[in-house]
């Protein structure tokens, strides 16, 4: 991202202030999507989401615990005066890398549950 002197990018997005932000679990979500029978999608949700986002100056050097390529969705002040930022991210994992190896071969070809699992994150974080 290119930053201008008024804290916006060339696309007009307001950049977050440098600092530490705690993920607000009650306003954030981590979901997964797997293929079932090779034709439908099964969705689920992870519980106990937590983490910290560190916004650096310059923003390109920022970091987050459980690192993914993320999209900055914006910054805003909530009704209680807290500075919040929002991000979304998607990644794909191989479930067998995590010890989830059970499966059943289908007569028509393919397997009951896909190896590749998509993980979608939507995160709201509060500046500390």
Secondary structure, 3 states (H helix, E strand, C coil): CCCCCCCECCCCCECCCCEEEEECHHHCEEEEEEEECCCEEEEEECCCCCCEEEECCCHHHCEECCCCCEEEEEEEECCCCCEEEEEEEEEEEEHHHHCCCCCCECCCCCECECCEEEEEEEEEEEEC
